[in-house]
Amino acid sequence: MPVSAVFIDGADRLVYVRNADGEWDAHKVKVGSVMLAGLRSRKALPTGDIVSLIRPAVVRPSIVR
């Protein structure tokens, strides 16, 4: 995943993923190795997920997976 898709929130690393309703959900990720093409996550997101490269102004409340 692109480095710019990972956001720091306290001790957590978050990726914002667009859900079926078009809203953004925050997903906790554990960052693994950094490569030329981007970051490797220790816990992969499903293929085809759309991630935000900027922190969304509105995130679905109480959703951190």
Secondary structure, 3 states (H helix, E strand, C coil): CCHHHEEEECCEEEEEEECCCCCEEEEECCEEEEECCEEEECCCCCCCCCECCCCCCCCCCCCEC
